[in-house]
Amino acid sequence: MNDTVILDYGDYDAMFPPATYCEADLIDHIFAVPEKNAVGTNDIGNAISLLRFKTDDKLNRVVVKKDFMEMVNGPFEFRFLPVWSREEIAYSQSKGFLLVNIPEKKVGIHTVCPGLNDEIGGLAVLGGKEHTFVFEIRKPYAAIQGFKKVLRVVRFENDTFTVLSERPAGLKTSSYSEPWFTYQNRIFVYNDSSTRIEVFDEKFQPVSHPLAEAFNANSKSFRCLQEIVLHPTSPLAIIIEMGKDPDVSKFDSLSPAARLAAITPLYDEVSRLTLYLFRWTHSDPKQRFVPLISSAGSIWKSYKPSNNYDDFTFSPDGKWVVFRDHSKDSKNPVFVAVPVDEKNPLLLGKPIKLGRAIREGATGPTGTAWATDPTSFVMCDGAVIYKWDLENVSKMRKEKVPSGTVDPWIKKGK
Protein backbone atom coordinates (compact mmCIF):
# COMPACT_ATOMS: atom_id res chain seq x y z
CA MET A 1 0.00 0.00 0.00
CA ASN A 2 1.43 3.38 -1.00
CA ASP A 3 1.94 5.96 1.73
CA THR A 4 0.95 9.05 -0.19
CA VAL A 5 2.31 12.35 1.06
CA ILE A 6 1.32 15.89 0.08
CA LEU A 7 4.48 17.98 -0.23
CA ASP A 8 3.89 21.70 0.34
CA TYR A 9 5.99 23.90 -1.95
CA GLY A 10 4.30 27.16 -1.05
CA ASP A 11 2.36 28.25 -4.13
CA TYR A 12 1.56 24.65 -5.07
CA ASP A 13 1.62 21.14 -3.61
CA ALA A 14 2.94 17.85 -5.00
CA MET A 15 1.41 14.44 -4.40
CA PHE A 16 3.98 11.68 -4.07
CA PRO A 17 3.99 8.87 -4.92
CA PRO A 18 0.96 7.98 -7.08
CA ALA A 19 -0.79 4.69 -6.40
CA THR A 20 0.11 2.20 -9.15
CA TYR A 21 -1.58 -0.94 -10.41
CA CYS A 22 -0.42 -3.51 -12.96
CA GLU A 23 -2.09 -6.30 -14.94
CA ALA A 24 -0.35 -9.10 -16.80
CA ASP A 25 -1.60 -7.61 -20.10
CA LEU A 26 -0.65 -4.32 -21.70
CA ILE A 27 -3.34 -1.65 -21.29
CA ASP A 28 -3.47 1.40 -23.54
CA HIS A 29 -7.12 2.42 -23.18
CA ILE A 30 -9.16 3.14 -20.09
CA PHE A 31 -12.53 4.86 -19.79
CA ALA A 32 -15.04 5.97 -17.16
CA VAL A 33 -17.77 3.53 -16.12
CA PRO A 34 -20.94 3.82 -13.97
CA GLU A 35 -19.40 1.62 -11.27
CA LYS A 36 -17.86 2.58 -7.92
CA ASN A 37 -14.07 2.79 -7.68
CA ALA A 38 -13.51 1.37 -11.15
CA VAL A 39 -12.58 2.15 -14.75
CA GLY A 40 -13.11 0.18 -17.94
CA THR A 41 -10.77 -1.12 -20.63
CA ASN A 42 -11.11 -2.94 -23.95
CA ASP A 43 -7.48 -4.10 -24.07
CA ILE A 44 -7.55 -7.41 -22.16
CA GLY A 45 -8.65 -10.79 -23.52
CA ASN A 46 -10.57 -9.40 -26.53
CA ALA A 47 -13.20 -8.14 -24.11
CA ILE A 48 -14.71 -5.10 -22.46
CA SER A 49 -13.78 -5.34 -18.79
CA LEU A 50 -14.26 -3.47 -15.55
CA LEU A 51 -11.13 -2.87 -13.48
CA ARG A 52 -12.06 -2.41 -9.83
CA PHE A 53 -9.43 -0.95 -7.51
CA LYS A 54 -8.72 -2.91 -4.36
CA THR A 55 -7.14 -1.53 -1.18
CA ASP A 56 -4.02 -3.66 -1.58
CA ASP A 57 -3.09 -1.96 -4.88
CA LYS A 58 -4.52 -4.87 -6.85
CA LEU A 59 -7.08 -4.84 -9.63
CA ASN A 60 -10.18 -7.00 -9.70
CA ARG A 61 -11.08 -7.59 -13.37
CA VAL A 62 -14.69 -8.37 -14.29
CA VAL A 63 -15.48 -9.26 -17.92
CA VAL A 64 -18.56 -7.51 -19.29
CA LYS A 65 -18.50 -9.10 -22.74
CA LYS A 66 -15.81 -10.86 -24.78
CA ASP A 67 -15.33 -12.09 -28.35
CA PHE A 68 -18.32 -10.12 -29.61
CA MET A 69 -16.20 -8.96 -32.54
CA GLU A 70 -13.00 -10.17 -34.13
CA MET A 71 -10.93 -7.33 -32.64
CA VAL A 72 -12.31 -5.60 -29.57
CA ASN A 73 -9.16 -3.51 -29.42
CA GLY A 74 -6.64 -3.24 -32.26
CA PRO A 75 -5.30 -0.49 -34.56
CA PHE A 76 -8.37 1.74 -34.32
CA GLU A 77 -9.06 5.33 -33.28
CA PHE A 78 -11.12 5.19 -30.09
CA ARG A 79 -13.20 8.04 -28.63
CA PHE A 80 -14.50 7.35 -25.11
CA LEU A 81 -17.34 9.19 -23.38
CA PRO A 82 -17.63 10.21 -19.73
CA VAL A 83 -20.34 8.54 -17.66
CA TRP A 84 -23.76 9.46 -19.09
CA SER A 85 -25.94 6.53 -17.92
CA ARG A 86 -26.31 4.39 -14.80
CA GLU A 87 -26.09 1.17 -16.81
CA GLU A 88 -24.48 1.89 -20.17
CA ILE A 89 -21.18 2.95 -21.65
CA ALA A 90 -20.47 3.98 -25.23
CA TYR A 91 -17.45 4.64 -27.39
CA SER A 92 -16.50 4.95 -31.05
CA GLN A 93 -14.03 2.74 -32.88
CA SER A 94 -12.78 4.39 -36.10
CA LYS A 95 -16.01 4.07 -38.15
CA GLY A 96 -18.20 2.27 -35.63
CA PHE A 97 -20.03 3.07 -32.41
CA LEU A 98 -20.56 0.63 -29.55
CA LEU A 99 -23.38 0.86 -27.00
CA VAL A 100 -22.77 -1.45 -24.05
CA ASN A 101 -25.34 -2.35 -21.39
CA ILE A 102 -23.27 -3.56 -18.43
CA PRO A 103 -25.95 -5.42 -16.37
CA GLU A 104 -27.39 -7.11 -19.46
CA LYS A 105 -23.91 -7.78 -20.94
CA LYS A 106 -25.26 -6.62 -24.29
CA VAL A 107 -23.21 -4.86 -26.98
CA GLY A 108 -24.75 -3.01 -29.91
CA ILE A 109 -22.37 -2.30 -32.82
CA HIS A 110 -23.33 0.44 -35.27
CA THR A 111 -21.55 1.75 -38.37
CA VAL A 112 -22.32 5.47 -38.30
CA CYS A 113 -19.45 6.43 -40.61
CA PRO A 114 -19.81 4.36 -43.84
CA GLY A 115 -17.60 6.58 -46.03
CA LEU A 116 -14.57 4.75 -47.42
CA ASN A 117 -12.01 7.19 -46.00
CA ASP A 118 -14.12 8.89 -43.34
CA GLU A 119 -13.53 8.37 -39.63
CA ILE A 120 -15.05 9.48 -36.33
CA GLY A 121 -12.85 12.21 -34.91
CA GLY A 122 -14.98 13.33 -31.98
CA LEU A 123 -17.99 12.27 -29.94
CA ALA A 124 -20.35 13.86 -27.41
CA VAL A 125 -23.63 13.11 -25.64
CA LEU A 126 -26.56 15.31 -26.64
CA GLY A 127 -29.36 13.48 -24.84
CA GLY A 128 -28.44 10.44 -22.78
CA LYS A 129 -31.99 9.29 -22.01
CA GLU A 130 -32.86 9.50 -25.70
CA HIS A 131 -29.59 7.84 -26.77
CA THR A 132 -28.77 10.85 -28.92
CA PHE A 133 -25.13 11.60 -29.71
CA VAL A 134 -23.12 14.00 -31.85
CA PHE A 135 -20.33 12.62 -34.02
CA GLU A 136 -17.54 14.60 -35.62
CA ILE A 137 -17.00 12.94 -39.00
CA ARG A 138 -13.63 13.70 -40.57
CA LYS A 139 -13.36 13.60 -44.36
CA PRO A 140 -9.88 13.75 -45.93
CA TYR A 141 -9.23 17.05 -47.68
CA ALA A 142 -6.11 17.07 -49.86
CA ALA A 143 -6.09 20.86 -50.31
CA ILE A 144 -4.92 21.35 -46.72
CA GLN A 145 -3.56 17.86 -46.03
CA GLY A 146 -6.16 17.70 -43.31
CA PHE A 147 -9.87 17.03 -42.91
CA LYS A 148 -13.23 18.60 -43.52
CA LYS A 149 -15.37 18.17 -40.42
CA VAL A 150 -19.07 17.32 -40.40
CA LEU A 151 -21.15 17.14 -37.22
CA ARG A 152 -23.74 14.35 -37.40
CA VAL A 153 -26.57 13.96 -34.84
CA VAL A 154 -27.59 10.32 -34.42
CA ARG A 155 -30.32 8.75 -32.27
CA PHE A 156 -30.14 5.07 -31.35
CA GLU A 157 -33.21 2.95 -30.60
CA ASN A 158 -33.24 -0.81 -30.09
CA ASP A 159 -30.77 -2.22 -32.63
CA THR A 160 -30.92 0.58 -35.17
CA PHE A 161 -30.23 4.30 -35.46
CA THR A 162 -31.50 7.40 -37.24
CA VAL A 163 -29.43 10.32 -38.50
CA LEU A 164 -31.37 13.38 -37.34
CA SER A 165 -29.22 16.04 -38.97
CA GLU A 166 -25.72 17.05 -39.94
CA ARG A 167 -23.77 20.23 -40.59
CA PRO A 168 -20.29 21.24 -41.83
CA ALA A 169 -18.05 22.30 -38.94
CA GLY A 170 -14.92 23.75 -40.52
CA LEU A 171 -11.54 22.15 -41.05
CA LYS A 172 -9.03 20.20 -39.02
CA THR A 173 -5.42 20.93 -39.91
CA SER A 174 -2.20 19.83 -38.28
CA SER A 175 -2.18 23.05 -36.26
CA TYR A 176 -5.82 23.82 -35.43
CA SER A 177 -9.40 22.56 -35.29
CA GLU A 178 -12.33 24.74 -34.26
CA PRO A 179 -13.81 23.41 -30.98
CA TRP A 180 -17.41 22.30 -30.54
CA PHE A 181 -19.23 20.87 -27.53
CA THR A 182 -22.65 19.94 -26.19
CA TYR A 183 -24.40 21.44 -23.17
CA GLN A 184 -28.01 21.35 -21.95
CA ASN A 185 -29.18 19.46 -25.04
CA ARG A 186 -27.64 22.05 -27.33
CA ILE A 187 -24.71 21.95 -29.77
CA PHE A 188 -22.17 24.78 -29.55
CA VAL A 189 -19.84 25.40 -32.49
CA TYR A 190 -17.00 27.91 -32.44
CA ASN A 191 -16.44 29.77 -35.73
CA ASP A 192 -12.90 31.15 -35.89
CA SER A 193 -13.52 33.41 -38.88
CA SER A 194 -16.06 35.38 -36.84
CA THR A 195 -14.61 34.53 -33.38
CA ARG A 196 -18.11 33.63 -32.24
CA ILE A 197 -19.98 30.63 -30.83
CA GLU A 198 -23.11 29.46 -32.65
CA VAL A 199 -25.77 27.33 -30.93
CA PHE A 200 -28.04 24.70 -32.48
CA ASP A 201 -30.71 22.20 -31.51
CA GLU A 202 -30.66 18.53 -32.56
CA LYS A 203 -31.91 19.48 -36.04
CA PHE A 204 -29.16 22.09 -36.37
CA GLN A 205 -31.67 24.88 -36.20
CA PRO A 206 -30.12 28.06 -34.67
CA VAL A 207 -31.14 28.79 -31.08
CA SER A 208 -29.97 31.19 -28.40
CA HIS A 209 -28.15 30.48 -25.14
CA PRO A 210 -26.67 32.75 -22.41
CA LEU A 211 -23.28 31.02 -22.68
CA ALA A 212 -22.88 31.95 -26.35
CA GLU A 213 -24.29 35.43 -25.80
CA ALA A 214 -21.76 36.16 -23.04
CA PHE A 215 -18.87 34.75 -25.06
CA ASN A 216 -19.81 36.64 -28.22
CA ALA A 217 -20.12 39.89 -26.26
CA ASN A 218 -16.38 39.55 -25.51
CA SER A 219 -15.33 38.22 -28.91
CA LYS A 220 -13.99 41.53 -30.26
CA SER A 221 -11.02 41.37 -27.92
CA PHE A 222 -10.70 37.57 -28.03
CA ARG A 223 -8.03 36.03 -30.27
CA CYS A 224 -8.80 32.35 -30.91
CA LEU A 225 -10.47 29.56 -28.92
CA GLN A 226 -8.16 26.58 -28.37
CA GLU A 227 -10.13 24.74 -25.71
CA ILE A 228 -13.22 25.09 -23.54
CA VAL A 229 -14.37 22.72 -20.79
CA LEU A 230 -17.58 23.17 -18.84
CA HIS A 231 -18.24 22.49 -15.18
CA PRO A 232 -20.73 19.59 -14.81
CA THR A 233 -23.23 21.46 -12.60
CA SER A 234 -22.39 25.19 -12.36
CA PRO A 235 -22.43 27.88 -15.08
CA LEU A 236 -18.68 28.21 -15.40
CA ALA A 237 -15.97 26.99 -17.75
CA ILE A 238 -12.23 26.99 -18.27
CA ILE A 239 -11.09 28.52 -21.56
CA ILE A 240 -7.70 28.48 -23.28
CA GLU A 241 -7.13 31.36 -25.70
CA MET A 242 -4.41 31.21 -28.34
CA GLY A 243 -3.43 33.41 -31.28
CA LYS A 244 -5.01 33.02 -34.69
CA ASP A 245 -3.05 31.23 -37.42
CA PRO A 246 -1.32 33.94 -39.47
CA ASP A 247 -1.30 34.28 -43.26
CA VAL A 248 2.41 34.11 -44.00
CA SER A 249 2.11 33.86 -47.80
CA LYS A 250 2.96 37.55 -48.20
CA PHE A 251 6.47 36.79 -46.95
CA ASP A 252 7.18 34.09 -49.55
CA SER A 253 9.19 36.48 -51.75
CA LEU A 254 11.69 37.19 -48.97
CA SER A 255 14.97 35.40 -48.52
CA PRO A 256 14.82 32.41 -46.17
CA ALA A 257 16.51 34.32 -43.37
CA ALA A 258 14.32 37.39 -43.79
CA ARG A 259 11.17 35.28 -44.02
CA LEU A 260 12.04 33.43 -40.82
CA ALA A 261 12.66 36.72 -39.01
CA ALA A 262 9.31 38.07 -40.22
CA ILE A 263 7.13 35.09 -39.37
CA THR A 264 8.70 34.03 -36.05
CA PRO A 265 6.93 36.77 -34.01
CA LEU A 266 3.63 35.82 -35.66
CA TYR A 267 3.92 32.20 -34.60
CA ASP A 268 5.12 33.27 -31.16
CA GLU A 269 1.79 35.07 -30.83
CA VAL A 270 -0.08 31.92 -31.89
CA SER A 271 1.60 29.93 -29.12
CA ARG A 272 1.02 32.61 -26.47
CA LEU A 273 -1.77 31.24 -24.31
CA THR A 274 -4.15 32.84 -21.84
CA LEU A 275 -6.19 30.77 -19.41
CA TYR A 276 -9.57 32.22 -18.48
CA LEU A 277 -12.28 31.51 -15.96
CA PHE A 278 -15.55 32.03 -17.86
CA ARG A 279 -18.72 32.66 -15.82
CA TRP A 280 -21.43 33.59 -18.29
CA THR A 281 -24.14 34.30 -15.69
CA HIS A 282 -22.03 36.56 -13.44
CA SER A 283 -23.92 39.74 -12.58
CA ASP A 284 -20.87 41.87 -13.40
CA PRO A 285 -20.03 41.61 -17.14
CA LYS A 286 -16.41 42.51 -16.33
CA GLN A 287 -16.13 39.41 -14.14
CA ARG A 288 -17.37 36.97 -16.79
CA PHE A 289 -13.94 36.61 -18.38
CA VAL A 290 -11.17 36.54 -15.78
CA PRO A 291 -7.54 35.71 -16.76
CA LEU A 292 -5.97 33.02 -14.58
CA ILE A 293 -2.65 32.54 -16.39
CA SER A 294 -1.33 35.03 -18.95
CA SER A 295 1.84 36.86 -19.95
CA ALA A 296 1.14 39.17 -17.01
CA GLY A 297 1.39 36.35 -14.46
CA SER A 298 -0.52 33.58 -12.73
CA ILE A 299 -3.12 33.47 -9.96
CA TRP A 300 -0.89 30.74 -8.50
CA LYS A 301 2.08 33.13 -8.30
CA SER A 302 5.29 31.15 -8.82
CA TYR A 303 3.46 28.24 -10.45
CA LYS A 304 2.94 29.20 -14.10
CA PRO A 305 3.06 26.37 -16.68
CA SER A 306 4.47 28.58 -19.45
CA ASN A 307 2.58 28.28 -22.78
CA ASN A 308 2.31 24.53 -22.81
CA TYR A 309 -0.76 23.21 -21.01
CA ASP A 310 -4.02 21.65 -22.18
CA ASP A 311 -6.62 18.90 -21.80
CA PHE A 312 -8.64 20.31 -18.89
CA THR A 313 -11.28 18.00 -17.40
CA PHE A 314 -13.62 18.44 -14.44
CA SER A 315 -14.32 15.61 -12.03
CA PRO A 316 -17.88 14.20 -12.18
CA ASP A 317 -18.72 15.85 -8.84
CA GLY A 318 -17.33 19.18 -10.04
CA LYS A 319 -14.96 19.54 -7.09
CA TRP A 320 -11.72 19.21 -9.10
CA VAL A 321 -10.27 20.17 -12.44
CA VAL A 322 -7.22 18.37 -13.84
CA PHE A 323 -4.97 19.45 -16.72
CA ARG A 324 -1.68 18.52 -18.36
CA ASP A 325 1.42 20.66 -17.82
CA HIS A 326 3.83 20.00 -20.71
CA SER A 327 6.32 22.73 -19.78
CA LYS A 328 9.08 20.30 -18.69
CA ASP A 329 8.31 17.38 -21.04
CA SER A 330 6.00 17.71 -24.05
CA LYS A 331 5.47 13.94 -24.43
CA ASN A 332 5.21 12.98 -20.76
CA PRO A 333 3.33 15.81 -19.05
CA VAL A 334 2.76 16.35 -15.35
CA PHE A 335 -0.93 16.09 -14.44
CA VAL A 336 -2.07 18.92 -12.16
CA ALA A 337 -5.24 18.94 -10.04
CA VAL A 338 -6.90 22.13 -8.82
CA PRO A 339 -9.71 22.13 -6.25
CA VAL A 340 -12.86 24.06 -7.13
CA ASP A 341 -13.31 26.24 -4.05
CA GLU A 342 -16.55 28.24 -3.83
CA LYS A 343 -15.07 30.37 -1.04
CA ASN A 344 -12.31 31.57 -3.38
CA PRO A 345 -13.30 34.65 -5.46
CA LEU A 346 -11.82 32.95 -8.53
CA LEU A 347 -13.27 29.55 -7.50
CA LEU A 348 -9.93 27.75 -7.96
CA GLY A 349 -7.71 26.77 -5.06
CA LYS A 350 -4.08 25.74 -4.68
CA PRO A 351 -2.84 23.40 -7.44
CA ILE A 352 -1.47 19.94 -6.70
CA LYS A 353 1.03 18.32 -9.05
CA LEU A 354 -0.12 14.73 -9.32
CA GLY A 355 2.78 13.45 -11.38
CA ARG A 356 3.54 11.75 -14.67
CA ALA A 357 4.28 8.28 -16.03
CA ILE A 358 7.28 7.00 -14.06
CA ARG A 359 7.58 3.43 -15.34
CA GLU A 360 10.96 2.76 -16.93
CA GLY A 361 10.43 2.80 -20.68
CA ALA A 362 7.11 4.66 -20.53
CA THR A 363 6.89 7.46 -23.07
CA GLY A 364 3.82 9.14 -21.58
CA PRO A 365 0.11 8.68 -20.94
CA THR A 366 -1.98 6.51 -23.25
CA GLY A 367 -5.35 7.12 -21.61
CA THR A 368 -7.10 8.87 -18.72
CA ALA A 369 -10.45 8.56 -16.95
CA TRP A 370 -12.28 9.61 -13.80
CA ALA A 371 -13.32 7.10 -11.14
CA THR A 372 -15.87 7.75 -8.39
CA ASP A 373 -16.39 6.65 -4.77
CA PRO A 374 -13.78 7.92 -4.06
CA THR A 375 -13.30 10.65 -6.68
CA SER A 376 -10.01 9.75 -8.35
CA PHE A 377 -8.12 10.68 -11.49
CA VAL A 378 -6.73 7.65 -13.33
CA MET A 379 -4.05 7.41 -16.02
CA CYS A 380 -2.41 4.51 -17.84
CA ASP A 381 0.93 4.49 -19.65
CA GLY A 382 0.52 1.32 -21.71
CA ALA A 383 1.29 -1.10 -18.88
CA VAL A 384 0.90 0.60 -15.50
CA ILE A 385 -2.24 2.32 -14.19
CA TYR A 386 -1.83 5.34 -11.90
CA LYS A 387 -4.60 6.43 -9.53
CA TRP A 388 -4.73 9.68 -7.60
CA ASP A 389 -7.33 9.73 -4.82
CA LEU A 390 -8.46 13.36 -4.77
CA GLU A 391 -11.47 12.89 -2.52
CA ASN A 392 -9.21 12.05 0.44
CA VAL A 393 -6.48 14.66 -0.07
CA SER A 394 -7.40 16.43 3.17
CA LYS A 395 -6.72 13.19 5.10
CA MET A 396 -3.25 12.64 3.64
CA ARG A 397 -0.07 13.44 5.54
CA LYS A 398 1.27 16.86 4.57
CA GLU A 399 4.88 18.02 4.82
CA LYS A 400 6.27 21.51 4.35
CA VAL A 401 9.50 21.23 2.36
CA PRO A 402 12.50 23.54 2.86
CA SER A 403 12.80 26.56 0.58
CA GLY A 404 14.69 25.77 -2.62
CA THR A 405 13.83 22.06 -2.61
CA VAL A 406 13.11 20.71 -6.10
CA ASP A 407 9.80 18.87 -6.25
CA PRO A 408 9.76 15.24 -7.49
CA TRP A 409 8.04 16.15 -10.78
CA ILE A 410 10.46 18.85 -11.96
CA LYS A 411 13.08 16.53 -13.38
CA LYS A 412 12.23 14.87 -16.66
CA GLY A 413 11.01 11.32 -16.27
CA LYS A 414 11.04 11.44 -12.47
N, C-alpha and C positions, 0 to 999 in steps of 0.2 A: 504494500500500500504506500503510495507516494505521500510524503509529508510536505504539502504545499505551503510555501511561505510567500507573503506579500512583502516585497522589498520597497521601502519608501525612499524615493529619490528626490523628494521635494515637490517639483511641479508635476511629477507623474509617478506611478508605481510600476513594479514589474512582478509578475507572478512566476514563481519558479519552484520546482519544475512543473511541466504539464503532466497530467496523468496520461499514460500511454497503454495501448492495447494492441495485441497482435494475433492474427489468425494464421493458420498454415498456408492459406491461399493469398495471392496478391490481390489487393483491393484498390481500385482507382476511383470508383464512384460510390458516393454515399448520398442519401437524401433524407429529408424529414418525413416522419411517419406519425400517424395519430395513435401512438403508443407511448406509455410512460417510459422515460429513461432509456430511449432506444433510437436508433437510426436504421435506415434500410440500405441495402446494396443489391446490385444485380450482377456481381462479379464472382460469386462462389457457386460452383456446382451446377452451372447453367440454370440458375434459379433466382427468383426474387426472394430475399431473406430479410428477416428482422434481426438486428444485432442489439441485444439487450446488455446494458452495462451492469456488471456485478461489482460488489464492494471490494472484491479481492483483485481488481484490475483484470478480470477475465471477461470474455464475451460469451453470452449464451445465444447461439444462433438458432432461429426458428424459421424453417422453410415455409414460405407462403404458397409458392407454386413453382414447379420445376419442369423442364423439358417441354414447355408449351410452345416453343419455337426452336428452330435449329440452333440459333445463336441468341441467347438472352442478352449476353454482352457482345463483345466483338468490336470491329473497327467502325463504329458508328459515332455520329454526333448526338449526344444525349442532352436534353434540356429537362431539368427536374423542377417541379413545383413545390412551394411551401405547403404546409398542411392546409387543406381547404374543406375537408370532410372528416367526420368521425370514424368512417369505415373505409374510405377509399384513398388511394394514391393514384397519381397519373404522371406520365412523363412521355416525351417524344424521343424517337429513335430514328434519326436521319429523315426518312419520309413518313414514318409511321407514328401512331399515337396509341399508348397503352393505358387503359383504364383497369385498375386492379381493385377488386373488393376483397379486403383482407379476411373478414370472418367467413365469407363464402368461398374463399380461395378460387375466385373466378377472375380470369383475365380476358378483356376484350381488346382485340388488335384491329386498328383502323388505319387505312392508308389515306391520309388527308392531303398528301402532296404527291399526286400521280405524275407530275411532269418529269421527263427523262433526266434532266439535270438540276431540277429544283430540289431544295432541301429546307427543312424547318430550322430557322435561325433564332427563333425566340418563341416564348410561350407564356401566357398569362391567363388567370381565371377571370371571367367576366361575371358569371353567375353560377356558383357552386351547386346550389340546389337544383338548378335547371340543367346542369352539366353543359354549360356554355363556356367556351374558351376562345381566346384570340391567338392565332398563329401568325408569326412573321415568316412568310415564304420568301426565300431568297432565290432569285433567278439570275444566272450568270449574265454579265453585261460586259462584253469585250471592250467597249469604248473606254471604260475606266479601269479595266482589269479588276472589277469588283462585282457588285450585285445590285439589281433592282429589287426593292423590297415591296411586298404586297402584304397587307394585313387582312387575314381571312377569319371571319367569325363563324364558328362551327358549334352546333348543338347536337349532343349525343343522346339517343333514347333507345333503350333495349340494346340490340346488336347492330344498330345502324346510326347514321348521322346525316344532318342536313346543313349545308352551307347557307347561312343566313345572309351574308353580305361580304364584300371585300372592297379594298381601297388601296391605291398606290400610297407608299409611305417613304418616298425618297430613295436615296442610294446608300449603300454601304461600301466604303472604300477601305483601303488599308489603314487610313489615318482617322476616319470619322464615320459615325452612323448616327443619324438623328434619333434621340430617345423617344420611346412611347411607353405608356403604362396604363393600367386599369385601376379604377377607384370608384367605389359606390356605383357599380354597374354602368360605368361610363368608360369610354376609351379616350385617352389623352395623347395627342400627337404633337410633338415639337417640330415646328417648321423653321429651319435655320435661315432661310432667305428672308423671312419676315421677323425672325426672333420672337415668335409668338407660339403659344400653345392653343391648339384647336381641340374641341371636345365633341364626341359623337356618341350616339346610342348604338344599340346592337345592329341597327340597319345602316349605320354610318350616316345618319341624318344629324346635322349640326344641332347642338344643344348648348346651353350655358351652364357654367359652374363657377362658384366663387374662387376656387383655386386658380383657374385659368384667368379669370378677370384680374385677380391680384397680381399674378405673374406678368400678364400683358401690360398692366399699368406701370411696371418697372422695366419693360423691355427696351426702352430707348437707351438706357444706360447699361444694359446687359450685353455682354459680348457673345458668348456661345454656350449652350447647355451641354455639358459632358455627361452628367449623371444626376438623377433625382431619385430619392428613396423616401417613401412615405411611412410615417408612424402608423402602426396597425389600428390605433383607436383614437388618437388625438389629431386635430387639424394642424399638423406641422410636418415638415420634411427637411431633409438634408440635401443641399444642392451643391454640385461642383460646377463652377464656371471656368471656361477656358477661352482662349482667343480663337477667332474665326480663321479658317484656312485661308492664307493669302493667295492672290493671283500673282505668281512670279513670272508669268510669261513675258512681261514687259522688260525683263532683265536678260532675256535670252541673247540679245545682241552684244552684251558685255563680255569682256574676257573672263575666263574662269575665275580668276582671283577677284576681279571686281564684282562679278555676279555673286560669289560667295559672301563678300563683304556686305553687299546690298540686301541679300535675303536672310542672312543670319539673324538680324534683329527682329525680322518679321516672324520667324519661326520661334524665336525666344518668347515672343508675345503669345504665340499659340500655346506654348507649354507653361506659361505663367498661370497658375491656378488660384482661384479664390473659393474658399469653402463658406457657404452661407447656411444660416438657420432661416427657414422660410415658414412663417406663420401667417397664413392667408386670411385668418379671421381676426387678427389682432386689431384692437380698437384704434391704435395709432398707426397710420399708414407707414410712418417712418421706421416702425419697429417690425414690419413684416419681412423685410430683408435685412438680416444682421450678419456682417462678416465675422467668421470665427477664426479663419486662418487666411492671411493675405500677405502681400509684400510688406505691409505695414507692421505685421506681427501676428501673434497667436494669443487666443484667450487662455491658452495653457502655458504662457510665458516662455520658458526655455524649451518646452517641447513643441517643435514645429517641424512636421515631416516634409520640409522642402516643397518641391512641386511634383512629388511622385507618390500619390496616394489615391486609392479608389476602392470600389466594391463595398460600399456601405450596405449594411443590413441590420434591421431592427430585430430584436428578439420577439417571439410571439406574444409575450406579455407586455411588450413595449417599454421594459425597464432598462434595456441596454441597446447600444448600437455598436457594432463591430466593423472595423475597416482594415484594409491592408496598407501598411507603410512600406513602400519599396525603396526608401531613401538610402538604405545601406546595401541592399541586394535586390535588384530588379526581378530576379527569377524566384527568389526564396524570401518573400516579404515577412515582416513581423506583423502579426495580427494584434490589433489594439482594440480594447473594449472601453467604452465610455458609459458611465451610468446616466440615465435620464433622471434628473433631479428637479422635481417641480418647485422646490424651494429656491433653486438657483435662477436668477433673472434670465439667464440664457439657456436654462433647462438642462445643460450638460455639465456633469461633474468632472472629477479628476480622472484622467485616462490611466488605464492599466495596460502595460505591454504584456500580452499573453505569451508571445513567443512565435517561433517558426519551426519548420521541419528540422529535426536535429539527428535523424537517423543517418549513419554513415552511408554515403552513396545517394541519399535523397536529393533531388534537384529542386524540390519545392512542392507546394500543395497540388493535389490532383482533384480534390473535391472538398466541399464544406457543407454543413447542415446544422440546424438548431435541434436540440433535444429539450424535452420538458420534464418537469418533476424529477429532479431539479432542472431549472433553466441552465442549459449548458451550450457552449459553442463547440462544435466538433469539426475536426479537419483530418483528412487522410493524405498520406504522401506516396501512395502506391503500395505500401506494405504495412506501415504503422498507422494506427488511429490515435489522434490526440484529442483529449476532452478537457475543457476548461469549465469548471463548475462555478458559474457566476452567481447563482442564487445564494451560495453560502460564503461569499467573499468576506462578509463582515465577521464570520466565525473563524476565519483563518488567522494563523499567527502572523503578526506584522512586526517587521524590524526596520528601524531607521538606520540607513547606511551612512558611513562617514562621507563628508563632502569630498568630491573628486573621485569617488569610486565609480568605476565603469560598470554599467548594468550588464547582466548576462546576455542580453540580446543585441548589444552594440556590435560585437565582433561578428564578422561574416561566418555563417555556418555554425555559430555557437548558441 
